[in-house]
Amino acid sequence: MSWTERLAVFDTETTGTNPLTDRIVTAFVGIIDANGEVERGSDWLADPGVPIPEQAAKVHGISTEMAQENGELARDVVERIRDSLNWIARNKLPLVVYNAPFDLTLVAAECRRHGLDAPVLGPQVVDPLVIDRAVDRYRRGKRTLTDTAVEYGVELLDAHDASADAVASGRLALALAQRYPDELLVDLPTLHEKQREWAETQAASFEDYMRRTRDANFTADRGWPMRALD
């Protein structure tokens, strides 16, 4: 059976852009079918325990006051996300995460912060950002989820909502597989390894560019689908 028959999808909205130090504000984990229709899903609003910067609140619409009033305890939310990801791992479903190193590193850092074991995933992560950069390397323009969704005809009506972004990422993975079947319609472990190699090549290329044009000592972030916490 192709990995495109049934996909798990995951996304977070956060207090900022550093997965090692920032906190989860909202999250969504769901399952979609081969047509991109949602079978089921769970979403969470957390009180991150720290102020939500105004810039982050403008992106996802959740203020510190809203999170404190309506959010669950951060540890409880992190534990439920962890348990959901472990269920996905046990059932060997493909897990679609756009820019996986951000969200998966964030979850691992949150688990450590709250004294929880991190989720243990197998070779099952599907990252449309890494894939798109590999299969359409020379396309001009941004590679945000919003821009890439437009490129592949995927509707995204509520960008920076965790559920909308997660589902759009899953549908984008399906669209990529349809457009590039020879590269992508392989078994999950093979696809996982391809992405790991692509991500390393992309990081090395970016590092080389930055060293030549801006900072001779620049070092690109490494680690796919999750960065080291230390």
C-alpha positions in Angstrom: 0.0 0.0 0.0 1.3 3.5 -0.9 2.1 5.9 1.9 -0.3 8.3 0.3 -3.4 6.2 1.3 -3.5 7.6 4.9 -1.5 10.4 6.4 -1.0 11.8 9.9 -0.5 15.6 9.9 1.0 17.9 12.6 1.6 21.6 13.1 2.2 24.0 15.9 1.9 27.8 16.5 4.3 29.2 19.0 5.7 32.1 21.0 8.6 32.6 18.5 10.9 31.1 16.0 13.5 29.3 18.1 12.4 25.7 18.6 14.9 25.2 21.5 13.6 28.1 23.6 10.1 29.0 22.4 6.9 27.4 23.6 3.8 25.8 22.0 0.7 27.9 21.9 -1.6 25.8 19.7 -1.1 22.4 18.0 -3.1 20.1 15.8 -2.6 16.4 15.1 -4.9 14.7 12.6 -5.3 12.0 10.0 -6.3 12.6 6.3 -7.2 10.1 3.6 -5.8 9.7 0.1 -8.1 12.5 -1.1 -7.0 14.9 1.6 -10.2 14.7 3.6 -9.9 14.9 7.4 -10.8 11.6 9.1 -10.2 12.9 12.6 -8.1 15.3 14.5 -7.3 16.9 17.9 -6.3 20.5 18.5 -5.0 22.2 21.7 -4.6 25.6 23.1 -1.9 25.9 25.7 -1.0 28.5 28.3 2.7 28.5 27.5 3.6 29.8 31.0 5.4 32.8 29.5 4.2 36.0 27.8 3.4 35.6 24.1 5.3 38.3 22.2 3.1 40.8 20.3 4.8 39.8 17.0 3.9 36.2 17.5 0.3 37.0 18.6 -0.1 39.0 15.4 0.8 35.9 13.4 -1.5 33.3 15.0 -4.0 35.5 16.8 -3.5 34.2 20.3 -2.6 36.8 23.0 -1.1 36.1 26.4 -4.5 36.9 28.0 -6.4 34.6 25.7 -3.9 31.7 26.4 -4.1 32.3 30.1 -7.9 32.4 30.1 -8.6 29.6 27.8 -5.5 27.5 27.5 -4.7 24.2 29.2 -1.6 23.7 31.3 1.4 23.6 29.0 2.6 20.3 30.4 -0.7 18.6 29.8 -0.8 19.8 26.2 2.8 18.7 25.5 2.0 15.3 27.0 -1.0 14.8 24.8 1.0 15.8 21.7 3.7 13.4 22.7 1.2 10.6 23.1 -0.4 11.3 19.8 2.9 11.3 18.0 3.9 8.0 19.7 0.6 6.5 18.6 1.3 7.5 15.0 4.8 6.0 15.3 3.5 2.7 16.7 1.0 2.5 13.8 3.7 3.4 11.3 1.7 6.1 9.6 3.5 8.7 7.5 3.7 11.9 9.6 3.6 15.0 7.4 5.2 18.1 9.0 6.1 21.2 7.0 9.7 22.1 8.0 9.8 19.2 10.3 13.0 20.2 12.2 11.2 23.1 13.7 8.1 21.4 15.1 9.7 18.1 16.1 12.6 19.8 17.8 10.2 22.1 19.5 8.2 19.2 20.9 11.3 17.4 22.1 12.5 20.6 23.8 9.1 21.1 25.4 9.1 17.5 26.7 12.5 18.0 28.3 11.3 21.3 29.8 8.4 19.5 31.5 10.2 16.3 32.5 8.6 14.1 29.8 10.1 11.5 27.5 10.2 12.8 23.9 8.2 11.0 21.2 10.1 8.3 19.4 9.4 8.3 15.7 10.5 5.8 13.1 11.5 6.5 9.5 8.1 7.9 8.6 8.4 11.7 8.5 7.3 13.4 5.3 8.5 17.0 5.0 7.0 18.9 2.0 9.5 21.7 2.4 12.5 19.5 2.0 10.9 17.6 -0.8 9.8 20.7 -2.8 13.3 22.2 -2.5 14.7 18.9 -3.9 12.3 18.2 -6.8 11.9 21.8 -7.9 15.3 23.2 -7.0 15.4 26.2 -9.3 11.9 27.6 -8.8 12.1 31.2 -7.9 10.1 32.7 -5.0 9.5 32.0 -1.4 9.0 28.5 0.0 6.6 29.3 2.8 3.7 26.9 3.2 1.4 29.6 1.9 3.4 30.2 -1.3 4.2 26.5 -1.9 0.5 25.6 -1.5 -0.4 28.0 -4.2 2.3 26.4 -6.5 0.6 23.0 -6.1 -3.0 24.1 -6.1 -3.6 23.4 -2.4 -6.2 25.6 -0.7 -5.0 27.3 2.5 -7.7 29.6 3.8 -6.5 30.3 7.3 -2.7 30.4 7.3 -1.0 30.2 10.7 -3.9 28.3 12.2 -2.4 25.0 13.3 -5.2 22.8 12.0 -5.4 24.6 8.7 -1.6 24.5 8.2 -1.4 20.8 9.2 -4.1 19.7 6.8 -2.7 21.9 4.0 0.7 20.3 4.5 -0.8 16.8 4.2 -2.6 17.8 1.0 0.6 19.3 -0.3 2.4 16.0 0.3 -0.2 14.3 -1.7 0.1 16.9 -4.5 3.9 16.5 -4.6 3.6 12.7 -4.8 1.2 13.0 -7.7 3.4 15.4 -9.6 6.7 13.5 -8.9 5.7 9.8 -8.6 9.1 8.5 -9.7 10.9 10.3 -6.9 8.3 10.0 -4.2 6.1 6.9 -4.5 8.6 4.7 -2.8 8.4 3.0 0.6 8.5 5.2 3.7 12.0 4.2 4.9 13.4 5.0 1.4 11.6 8.3 1.2 12.8 9.2 4.7 16.4 8.5 3.8 16.0 10.5 0.6 14.8 13.5 2.6 17.6 13.1 5.1 20.1 13.3 2.3 18.3 16.2 0.6 18.1 18.2 3.8 21.8 17.8 4.4 22.6 18.9 0.8 20.3 21.9 1.2 21.9 22.9 4.5 25.4 22.6 3.0 24.4 24.6 0.0 22.9 27.4 2.1 25.9 27.4 4.4 28.2 27.8 1.4 26.1 30.7 0.0 26.0 32.5 3.3 29.8 32.1 3.8 30.5 33.5 0.3 28.1 36.4 0.4 27.6 37.5 4.1 29.4 35.8 6.9 32.6 33.7 6.5 31.8 31.9 9.8 28.1 31.1 9.1 27.0 27.7 10.2 23.6 26.3 8.9 21.4 24.4 11.2 21.8 20.6 10.7 19.6 17.7 11.6 16.6 16.3 9.9 13.9 15.5 10.9 14.9 16.8 14.3 17.8 18.9 15.5 20.0 18.0 18.5 18.8 19.7 21.7 22.4 20.3 22.9 
